[in-house]
């Protein structure tokens, strides 16, 4: 390699015979500089990368035209930066070393940043998951569509990114459909991916909807020459995340797009030209907030079989506990207008945790509605204590309708495929709980990867009943039923790391692999309890399933009538369990513990 410095801030890296990658050293707390492969492809645009100045956190691979001569232009990095002594050519990139909090059985990319799931579809026995992806660092930026596939929703194979950032801008969220009849003109069974192109122009953001198509079952895409296919008629700046769906009564394709604080419907005959139909959202639900990542589908009422339309609205801010969350509306749709069953001031939540966002569903799945969330919150997503990879999906979930006190709700339960994760089982006998009982080291061999299932039947006098997960570091995660307040609660105020710069984990102390991060504090946003109303449950007995995967806790009550998803960062794995019942006796049944692994 040869470095050519035409001036103090711009450098050309001349590579005479490229290997597969140029490994770039990253320093997360540095400002972004501009990096691009000099060429004439649409993807050869400037990328924003936090190149190392005086220390290196990790490396990321920058793809090169293997075997060819090429040049990399870097703008904004000083001549004294450590990057210039640290760039490496390589034919491979090692992803075997995992962060301490890297999940063991949830989907996450091997490196880089991940947020919203995108474009999910099911075809020929394979689930395709795309996601907002930055391959060049573990903070948000350089939005691509990452890509993974699975035959069982549990084991995921990572592929090359499906859509790359280009001269139109970042590749933001969207959806994908199978064009069975070849309506768009790209052939029968082509996969059509709809996404938002985003860039800044003159200090203002520009967003428009674009199309790409695949003729090899979603492995590679060609961007449509007529992009963008849809721009806002009123110039609204926040116009993104297209979800395309088929509406059988009109035999037409529809698109729902977020437009600032409302959703807009469009209709198309050829899947390329879209006409405005109507809008919904102004004055409805939690206010004020930014509407994002919509979804729209039908579900049957279990009692009558009547089908209702459900609109998912991922909002930011607006979460009951601060930041981002997933809201929903149930109602009717006639091909022109969506009419909700609730009054404008009513807000309903798909998940009552702090870390459930951008939930969207798979296209092409028959007989059930399946989806996955991103598990973080925009209040602190960029500074959670991960390094080489940051961001994961929650467990695959099935949505359903249920009734409580004469009102309709959407429930979210783990997909049946999740039980395939169970490896070992510990059964505990039924017991009558008075005060508390400690099960020391019950999970000692499970390394933070387990499912806990039990059922509480409290006497009427009981005020609180539940359990607390504990470790040797003094961390605790209480999960309990507050019978006086009518709530189920998860309290992560003492769950582990709740301020960056805290003491390192035992693993980090042994390896020395820990950096003090000055000025990054998310204690006020993170160290809190989340709760859900017990009125959503209809029995006096309460069945709980809690999934723990290193840094994620997912709670489901009464088979998903209540779901609660929270990140956790214990200093060491939880190994002990304390059951407690305050104010009276509680019968504990169906007490099972499962070790989970891929």
Secondary structure per residue as TSV (DSSP state, phi and psi in degrees):
chain	resnum	aa	ss	phi	psi
A	1	X	-	360.0	147.0
A	2	X	E	-129.1	136.2
A	3	X	E	-102.8	126.8
A	4	X	E	-116.5	119.1
A	5	X	-	-108.4	92.4
A	6	X	S	-67.0	-27.5
A	7	X	S	-155.0	-175.7
A	8	X	S	-68.2	-21.0
A	9	X	S	-115.7	-7.3
A	10	X	E	-121.2	133.2
A	11	X	E	-135.0	139.7
A	12	X	E	-105.9	126.1
A	13	X	E	-98.5	111.5
A	14	X	E	-95.9	118.3
A	15	X	E	-112.9	118.6
A	16	X	S	-80.0	-32.4
A	17	X	S	-144.9	106.1
A	18	X	-	-75.4	141.2
A	19	X	-	-89.4	-171.4
A	20	X	S	-66.2	-37.0
A	21	X	E	-134.3	152.0
A	22	X	E	-105.6	116.3
A	23	X	E	-82.3	120.7
A	24	X	E	-100.2	128.6
A	25	X	E	-79.6	132.8
A	26	X	E	-113.5	137.6
A	27	X	-	-125.2	106.0
A	28	X	T	-60.5	-33.7
A	29	X	T	-88.2	4.8
A	30	X	S	-85.1	161.0
A	31	X	-	-72.8	156.0
A	32	X	-	-72.8	144.1
A	33	X	E	-119.5	167.3
A	34	X	E	-92.8	132.2
A	35	X	E	-135.4	133.4
A	36	X	E	-151.0	149.8
A	37	X	E	-81.0	123.8
A	38	X	-	-74.5	115.9
A	39	X	S	-172.6	-170.0
A	40	X	S	-118.6	13.2
A	41	X	S	-80.1	155.4
A	42	X	T	-63.0	-29.2
A	43	X	T	-78.3	-11.2
A	44	X	-	-80.4	66.1
A	45	X	-	-114.8	164.6
A	46	X	-	-66.5	134.3
A	47	X	E	-110.9	153.2
A	48	X	E	-101.7	110.6
A	49	X	E	-132.0	137.5
A	50	X	-	-88.6	74.3
A	51	X	B	-68.6	147.5
A	52	X	-	-68.6	139.2
A	53	X	S	-106.0	-51.7
A	54	X	S	-133.8	-3.5
A	55	X	-	-155.7	160.9
A	56	X	-	-120.5	124.9
A	57	X	-	-87.0	-42.5
A	58	X	E	-169.7	175.5
A	59	X	E	-113.2	154.7
A	60	X	E	-129.9	149.9
A	61	X	E	-89.1	131.6
A	62	X	E	-106.6	112.9
A	63	X	E	-63.9	140.8
A	64	X	-	-123.7	159.1
A	65	X	-	-73.9	93.3
A	66	X	T	-55.4	131.4
A	67	X	T	83.5	-3.5
A	68	X	S	-107.3	165.5
A	69	X	-	-83.1	138.6
A	70	X	E	-154.9	168.7
A	71	X	E	-133.0	140.8
A	72	X	E	-113.2	126.9
A	73	X	E	-100.0	129.9
A	74	X	E	-125.8	124.4
A	75	X	E	-122.3	128.0
A	76	X	S	105.1	3.9
A	77	X	-	-109.7	125.5
A	78	X	-	-66.5	158.5
A	79	X	T	-66.9	-20.7
A	80	X	T	-90.1	-0.7
A	81	X	-	-63.0	144.1
A	82	X	T	-65.1	-18.6
A	83	X	H	-53.7	-40.6
A	84	X	H	-65.7	-24.7
A	85	X	H	-93.8	-3.2
A	86	X	H	-117.7	-9.1
A	87	X	-	-61.0	138.7
A	88	X	E	-136.1	137.2
A	89	X	E	-89.1	140.8
A	90	X	E	-154.7	151.2
A	91	X	S	-93.1	-2.1
A	92	X	-	-149.8	168.5
A	93	X	-	-139.1	120.6
A	94	X	-	-82.6	119.5
A	95	X	-	-114.6	18.0
A	96	X	-	-73.5	-29.9
A	97	X	-	-77.5	123.6
A	98	X	-	-109.3	149.3
A	99	X	-	-60.8	154.7
A	100	X	T	-57.0	-38.0
A	101	X	T	-95.8	8.2
A	102	X	-	-59.3	127.4
A	103	X	-	-66.4	154.2
A	104	X	S	-96.7	-28.7
A	105	X	S	-131.4	4.4
A	106	X	S	-96.6	153.3
A	107	X	-	-72.3	134.2
A	108	X	-	-155.1	149.4
A	109	X	-	-70.8	155.4
A	110	X	S	-66.7	-23.5
A	111	X	S	-160.1	164.0
A	112	X	E	90.4	-172.3
A	113	X	E	-101.6	143.2
A	114	X	E	-135.3	135.5
A	115	X	E	-129.1	-121.5
A	116	X	E	-51.3	135.7
A	117	X	E	-68.8	144.9
A	118	X	E	-134.9	156.9
A	119	X	E	51.4	30.8
A	120	X	E	-73.7	134.8
A	121	X	E	-150.7	163.2
A	122	X	E	-125.2	127.5
A	123	X	E	-154.2	134.3
A	124	X	T	53.2	40.9
A	125	X	T	82.1	6.1
A	126	X	E	-123.6	132.5
A	127	X	E	-92.6	129.4
A	128	X	E	-107.5	124.8
A	129	X	E	-118.1	117.1
A	130	X	E	-105.2	161.4
A	131	X	E	-158.7	152.8
A	132	X	E	-63.0	125.9
A	133	X	E	-143.6	132.6
A	134	X	E	-113.3	105.4
A	135	X	T	-75.4	-5.9
A	136	X	T	-115.4	30.7
A	137	X	-	155.3	162.8
A	138	X	S	-100.2	22.3
A	139	X	S	-118.4	163.7
A	140	X	S	-58.9	142.2
A	141	X	-	154.5	166.8
A	142	X	S	48.3	55.9
A	143	X	-	-66.6	118.4
A	144	X	E	-112.3	173.9
A	145	X	E	-100.9	107.8
A	146	X	E	-70.0	168.1
A	147	X	E	-146.7	133.6
A	148	X	E	-143.9	151.3
A	149	X	E	-129.6	156.9
A	150	X	E	-151.7	147.2
A	151	X	S	-94.8	-14.4
A	152	X	S	-135.2	7.8
A	153	X	S	69.7	4.1
A	154	X	S	-118.0	-51.1
A	155	X	S	-93.9	120.0
A	156	X	-	-115.1	134.0
A	157	X	E	-105.2	126.8
A	158	X	E	-84.4	137.6
A	159	X	E	-120.8	173.6
A	160	X	E	-61.7	148.9
A	161	X	E	-51.9	139.9
A	162	X	E	-85.0	-34.3
A	163	X	E	-132.9	127.8
A	164	X	-	-105.2	146.2
A	165	X	-	-54.2	140.2
A	166	X	B	-140.4	-165.2
A	167	X	T	-69.3	-17.1
A	168	X	T	-78.1	-17.5
A	169	X	B	128.0	-160.1
A	170	X	E	-65.9	151.6
A	171	X	E	-97.1	98.3
A	172	X	E	-85.4	-173.7
A	173	X	E	-65.4	163.0
A	174	X	E	-179.8	-154.5
A	175	X	E	-144.3	173.0
A	176	X	E	-139.9	146.4
A	177	X	E	-133.7	157.0
A	178	X	E	-94.3	118.1
A	179	X	E	-87.6	80.3
A	180	X	T	-57.8	-38.1
A	181	X	T	-95.1	-1.0
A	182	X	-	70.3	31.1
A	183	X	T	-58.9	-35.9
A	184	X	T	-80.1	-7.9
A	185	X	S	90.5	12.6
A	186	X	S	-107.5	11.4
A	187	X	-	104.4	153.2
A	188	X	T	-65.3	141.9
A	189	X	T	67.5	15.2
A	190	X	E	-64.3	146.9
A	191	X	E	-95.1	123.9
A	192	X	E	-105.7	120.7
A	193	X	E	-105.8	124.9
A	194	X	E	-109.2	128.8
A	195	X	E	-145.1	165.8
A	196	X	E	-99.5	128.5
A	197	X	E	-89.6	133.8
A	198	X	E	-133.1	132.3
A	199	X	E	-154.6	165.9
A	200	X	E	-101.1	134.2
A	201	X	E	-130.4	115.0
A	202	X	T	58.2	36.7
A	203	X	T	83.3	-2.3
A	204	X	E	-117.2	147.7
A	205	X	E	-85.9	146.1
A	206	X	E	-122.0	129.0
A	207	X	E	-134.3	136.8
A	208	X	E	-151.1	158.4
A	209	X	E	-92.0	139.7
A	210	X	E	-130.0	168.0
A	211	X	E	-130.7	139.6
A	212	X	E	-135.2	153.2
A	213	X	E	-131.8	151.5
A	214	X	E	-128.7	134.9
A	215	X	S	-112.6	11.9
A	216	X	S	-126.3	41.9
A	217	X	T	61.1	38.5
A	218	X	T	85.2	8.1
A	219	X	S	-79.8	-38.6
A	220	X	S	-135.4	153.6
A	221	X	-	-130.1	149.9
A	222	X	E	-113.2	126.4
A	223	X	E	-76.7	134.7
A	224	X	-	-64.7	133.3
A	225	X	T	-65.7	-22.4
A	226	X	T	-88.4	11.6
A	227	X	-	-64.8	146.7
A	228	X	-	-78.5	152.7
A	229	X	-	-95.4	-14.0
A	230	X	B	-153.1	125.7
A	231	X	-	-122.9	155.5
A	232	X	-	-69.3	135.7
A	233	X	T	-71.5	-18.5
A	234	X	T	-113.4	8.2
A	235	X	-	74.5	16.0
A	236	X	-	-59.1	138.5
A	237	X	S	-76.6	-38.6
A	238	X	-	-93.8	97.2
A	239	X	E	-143.3	94.6
A	240	X	E	-156.6	173.4
A	241	X	E	67.5	59.7
A	242	X	E	-68.8	132.1
A	243	X	E	-116.6	118.5
A	244	X	E	-101.6	137.3
A	245	X	E	-147.1	159.0
A	246	X	E	-96.2	131.6
A	247	X	E	-113.5	102.0
A	248	X	G	-61.7	-41.4
A	249	X	G	-58.1	-30.9
A	250	X	G	-99.6	-5.4
A	251	X	T	48.5	54.3
A	252	X	E	-144.5	154.6
A	253	X	E	-89.1	138.7
A	254	X	E	-123.4	156.8
A	255	X	E	-130.2	133.9
A	256	X	E	-112.0	130.4
A	257	X	E	-129.8	139.4
A	258	X	E	-78.7	133.7
A	259	X	E	-134.8	92.3
A	260	X	T	57.7	-109.3
A	261	X	T	-109.0	31.1
A	262	X	E	-150.4	170.1
A	263	X	E	-111.2	141.9
A	264	X	E	-119.1	138.3
A	265	X	E	-100.5	139.3
A	266	X	E	-130.5	157.2
A	267	X	E	-130.1	147.6
A	268	X	E	-142.9	148.0
A	269	X	S	-98.9	-22.9
A	270	X	S	-122.8	6.2
A	271	X	S	66.3	12.3
A	272	X	S	-125.3	-42.5
A	273	X	S	-99.5	127.7
A	274	X	-	-122.3	133.4
A	275	X	E	-111.4	137.5
A	276	X	E	-64.9	139.8
A	277	X	E	-115.7	-58.2
A	278	X	E	-167.2	178.5
A	279	X	E	-136.1	155.9
A	280	X	E	-144.6	145.0
A	281	X	-	131.6	-27.1
A	282	X	T	-59.1	116.6
A	283	X	T	86.8	0.3
A	284	X	-	-103.1	144.6
A	285	X	S	76.2	-160.7
A	286	X	S	-66.9	129.5
A	287	X	S	-131.2	153.6
A	288	X	S	-83.3	161.6
A	289	X	-	-165.2	167.8
A	290	X	E	-100.2	120.7
A	291	X	E	-73.8	137.1
A	292	X	E	-147.7	165.5
A	293	X	E	41.8	67.1
A	294	X	E	-77.6	159.6
A	295	X	E	-143.9	156.7
A	296	X	E	-153.6	121.6
A	297	X	E	-161.0	169.1
A	298	X	E	-103.3	146.6
A	299	X	E	-137.9	146.7
A	300	X	E	-88.3	146.1
A	301	X	-	-76.5	128.5
A	302	X	T	-63.9	-30.5
A	303	X	T	-76.0	-38.0
A	304	X	T	-116.2	-18.3
A	305	X	-	81.4	-4.8
A	306	X	-	-60.3	134.8
A	307	X	E	-95.1	134.2
A	308	X	E	-119.7	148.3
A	309	X	E	-88.3	137.5
A	310	X	E	-118.5	129.0
A	311	X	E	-110.3	120.0
A	312	X	E	-91.6	134.6
A	313	X	E	-130.2	106.6
A	314	X	E	-84.9	124.9
A	315	X	E	-121.2	148.9
A	316	X	E	-155.0	118.2
A	317	X	S	-77.6	-168.3
A	318	X	-	138.0	-9.6
A	319	X	-	-60.5	141.5
A	320	X	T	-56.4	-24.7
A	321	X	T	-109.6	13.2
A	322	X	S	100.6	139.7
A	323	X	S	85.5	-140.2
A	324	X	E	-99.6	152.3
A	325	X	E	-165.2	174.0
A	326	X	E	-113.1	116.8
A	327	X	E	-104.0	160.9
A	328	X	E	-146.0	159.2
A	329	X	E	-131.9	141.0
A	330	X	E	-112.8	136.5
A	331	X	E	-174.8	-151.7
A	332	X	E	-121.8	154.3
A	333	X	E	-141.0	128.5
A	334	X	-	-111.6	17.1
A	335	X	S	90.1	-10.5
A	336	X	S	-123.7	-47.1
A	337	X	-	-134.3	137.1
A	338	X	E	-93.6	126.8
A	339	X	E	-119.8	112.3
A	340	X	E	-76.8	156.7
A	341	X	S	-82.3	-11.9
A	342	X	S	-106.6	160.3
A	343	X	-	-71.6	158.0
A	344	X	T	-56.0	-33.9
A	345	X	T	-80.1	-6.3
A	346	X	-	-82.1	128.7
A	347	X	-	-120.0	130.1
A	348	X	E	-125.0	143.6
A	349	X	E	-118.1	134.5
A	350	X	S	-73.1	-28.8
A	351	X	-	-145.2	139.2
A	352	X	-	-101.7	15.4
A	353	X	S	-90.2	-178.7
A	354	X	S	-90.3	-18.1
A	355	X	S	-126.5	62.3
A	356	X	-	-141.0	112.9
A	357	X	E	-148.8	158.0
A	358	X	E	58.3	33.4
A	359	X	E	-65.0	123.9
A	360	X	E	-138.1	163.9
A	361	X	E	-110.8	162.5
A	362	X	-	-80.7	131.0
A	363	X	B	-79.0	143.6
A	364	X	T	92.7	0.0
A	365	X	-	-88.2	127.7
A	366	X	-	-94.4	145.8
A	367	X	S	72.9	-3.5
A	368	X	S	-155.7	156.8
A	369	X	E	-104.4	112.0
A	370	X	E	-113.6	141.0
A	371	X	E	-155.4	179.4
A	372	X	E	-145.5	144.0
A	373	X	E	-101.5	163.1
A	374	X	E	-89.4	137.0
A	375	X	-	-107.7	80.6
A	376	X	-	-163.8	-174.7
A	377	X	-	-139.2	136.3
A	378	X	T	-64.9	-12.0
A	379	X	T	-66.7	-29.4
A	380	X	T	-143.9	13.1
A	381	X	G	-57.5	-35.4
A	382	X	G	-79.8	-7.4
A	383	X	G	-126.6	15.0
A	384	X	S	-65.6	152.8
A	385	X	S	-78.8	62.4
A	386	X	-	-115.2	166.5
A	387	X	S	-125.1	-81.3
A	388	X	S	-67.0	-32.3
A	389	X	E	-134.2	142.0
A	390	X	E	-137.1	120.9
A	391	X	-	116.2	138.3
A	392	X	-	-150.3	162.4
A	393	X	B	-94.0	149.4
A	394	X	-	-73.2	174.8
A	395	X	-	-58.4	147.4
A	396	X	-	-62.0	137.8
A	397	X	E	-131.0	148.1
A	398	X	E	-105.8	131.0
A	399	X	E	-95.9	149.1
A	400	X	E	-154.1	159.5
A	401	X	E	-97.1	147.3
A	402	X	E	-149.8	164.3
A	403	X	E	-114.9	146.4
A	404	X	E	-149.6	125.2
A	405	X	T	53.3	38.5
A	406	X	T	78.6	6.6
A	407	X	E	-117.3	152.4
A	408	X	E	-97.8	142.3
A	409	X	E	-138.2	163.3
A	410	X	E	-105.6	126.5
A	411	X	E	-101.6	163.5
A	412	X	E	-141.9	109.3
A	413	X	E	-116.6	154.1
A	414	X	E	-59.6	137.4
A	415	X	-	-59.4	149.0
A	416	X	G	-59.8	-23.8
A	417	X	G	-63.5	-20.1
A	418	X	G	-63.5	-29.7
A	419	X	G	-63.2	-18.4
A	420	X	G	-66.6	-13.1
A	421	X	G	-75.5	-16.9
A	422	X	E	-69.7	127.6
A	423	X	E	-114.5	-47.5
A	424	X	E	-130.0	153.1
A	425	X	E	-133.9	134.4
A	426	X	E	-114.6	121.8
A	427	X	E	-102.1	132.2
A	428	X	-	-110.3	143.9
A	429	X	-	-69.9	156.2
A	430	X	-	-59.4	150.1
A	431	X	E	-148.0	155.8
A	432	X	E	-99.5	113.1
A	433	X	E	-90.1	122.4
A	434	X	E	-123.1	127.2
A	435	X	E	62.3	-106.5
A	436	X	E	-150.7	160.2
A	437	X	E	-143.8	137.1
A	438	X	E	-106.2	129.3
A	439	X	E	-106.4	94.8
A	440	X	T	-72.9	135.8
A	441	X	T	54.6	30.8
A	442	X	T	-61.6	-35.9
A	443	X	T	-106.8	22.4
A	444	X	T	-60.5	-28.7
A	445	X	T	-96.1	5.3
A	446	X	S	-102.5	-3.0
A	447	X	T	50.7	34.9
A	448	X	T	81.6	15.0
A	449	X	E	-127.2	89.9
A	450	X	E	-153.0	165.8
A	451	X	E	-122.5	130.2
A	452	X	E	-113.0	129.1
A	453	X	E	-131.0	130.2
A	454	X	E	-161.2	165.5
A	455	X	E	-129.3	133.2
A	456	X	E	-108.1	133.0
A	457	X	E	-124.2	92.2
A	458	X	E	-82.5	146.6
A	459	X	-	-65.4	158.0
A	460	X	T	-57.1	-27.1
A	461	X	T	-79.4	-12.5
A	462	X	-	-63.9	133.5
A	463	X	-	-96.2	-42.8
A	464	X	E	-143.2	141.3
A	465	X	E	-147.0	141.0
A	466	X	E	171.1	-150.3
A	467	X	E	-147.6	161.9
A	468	X	E	-130.4	129.2
A	469	X	E	-86.1	137.9
A	470	X	E	-134.6	153.5
A	471	X	-	-133.2	176.7
A	472	X	T	-73.8	-12.2
A	473	X	T	-85.2	-5.1
A	474	X	S	92.2	4.7
A	475	X	-	-75.4	152.2
A	476	X	E	-147.9	145.4
A	477	X	E	-131.9	91.9
A	478	X	E	-77.0	138.3
A	479	X	E	-131.1	120.6
A	480	X	E	-153.4	162.7
A	481	X	E	-98.6	119.1
A	482	X	E	-93.8	95.5
A	483	X	T	-70.5	-28.1
A	484	X	T	-71.1	-40.6
A	485	X	T	-88.8	-12.0
A	486	X	T	69.4	47.0
A	487	X	E	-137.6	151.9
A	488	X	E	-105.0	134.2
A	489	X	E	-128.7	139.7
A	490	X	E	-121.5	123.8
A	491	X	E	-113.5	109.2
A	492	X	-	-106.9	19.6
A	493	X	T	-63.3	-27.6
A	494	X	T	-124.7	31.8
A	495	X	S	-78.6	-12.3
A	496	X	S	151.4	-131.3
A	497	X	-	-71.4	121.2
A	498	X	-	-126.2	0.1
A	499	X	S	-138.2	131.6
A	500	X	T	-70.8	148.5
A	501	X	T	92.2	-4.0
A	502	X	S	-65.5	176.7
A	503	X	-	-60.6	149.5
A	504	X	-	-75.9	163.2
A	505	X	-	-69.5	161.6
A	506	X	H	-55.5	-40.8
A	507	X	H	-59.5	-42.5
A	508	X	H	-71.9	-34.2
A	509	X	H	-64.5	-38.5
A	510	X	H	-68.3	-39.2
A	511	X	H	-91.1	-15.1
A	512	X	T	72.1	12.6
A	513	X	-	-91.9	72.3
A	514	X	-	-155.5	135.8
A	515	X	-	-118.3	135.0
A	516	X	-	-74.2	127.4
A	517	X	-	-108.6	103.1
A	518	X	T	-74.1	139.7
A	519	X	T	78.6	3.5
A	520	X	-	-109.0	106.7
A	521	X	-	-137.2	119.3
A	522	X	-	-121.6	25.8
A	523	X	H	-58.3	-47.8
A	524	X	H	-66.6	-29.0
A	525	X	H	-88.5	-24.5
A	526	X	H	-102.3	-44.7
A	527	X	S	-80.7	82.8
A	528	X	-	-152.1	173.5
A	529	X	E	-102.4	143.5
A	530	X	E	-113.1	150.7
A	531	X	E	-146.6	160.6
A	532	X	E	-137.5	151.8
A	533	X	E	-75.7	127.6
A	534	X	G	-69.3	-11.9
A	535	X	G	-63.9	-15.2
A	536	X	G	-71.3	-17.2
A	537	X	-	-95.9	150.5
A	538	X	-	-114.3	-6.8
A	539	X	S	-107.8	166.5
A	540	X	S	-85.4	-13.9
A	541	X	E	-99.9	145.6
A	542	X	E	-127.4	114.7
A	543	X	E	-91.9	125.8
A	544	X	E	-117.9	138.3
A	545	X	E	-125.8	122.3
A	546	X	E	-119.6	125.5
A	547	X	E	-105.6	128.7
A	548	X	E	-118.3	128.4
A	549	X	E	-136.7	84.4
A	550	X	S	58.7	-74.0
A	551	X	S	-119.2	17.7
A	552	X	E	-139.8	134.8
A	553	X	E	-121.1	124.7
A	554	X	E	-124.0	119.0
A	555	X	E	-110.7	134.8
A	556	X	E	-129.6	127.6
A	557	X	E	-114.5	134.1
A	558	X	T	51.9	54.0
A	559	X	T	56.5	36.8
A	560	X	T	97.1	4.7
A	561	X	T	-60.6	-30.3
A	562	X	E	-126.8	131.6
A	563	X	E	-125.5	143.6
A	564	X	E	-148.2	119.3
A	565	X	E	-121.1	123.1
A	566	X	E	-139.7	136.2
A	567	X	E	-70.9	148.1
A	568	X	-	-142.7	150.3
A	569	X	-	-135.7	66.7
A	570	X	-	-63.1	146.3
A	571	X	S	-68.5	-23.9
A	572	X	S	-150.6	163.1
A	573	X	-	-60.3	145.1
A	574	X	-	-66.8	130.4
A	575	X	-	-120.1	-20.8
A	576	X	E	-121.4	159.6
A	577	X	E	-135.1	128.4
A	578	X	E	-115.0	120.8
A	579	X	E	-91.3	144.3
A	580	X	E	-146.1	148.6
A	581	X	E	-140.2	120.4
A	582	X	E	-109.7	129.3
A	583	X	E	92.0	-5.4
A	584	X	E	174.0	-173.6
A	585	X	E	-95.0	150.1
A	586	X	E	-135.5	131.2
A	587	X	E	-84.4	129.7
A	588	X	E	-111.8	120.7
A	589	X	E	-130.9	172.6
A	590	X	E	50.9	43.7
A	591	X	E	-87.6	104.3
A	592	X	E	-135.1	145.8
A	593	X	E	-129.1	130.5
A	594	X	E	-121.1	136.3
A	595	X	E	-82.8	130.9
A	596	X	E	-113.4	135.5
A	597	X	-	-162.3	160.3
A	598	X	-	-75.3	360.0
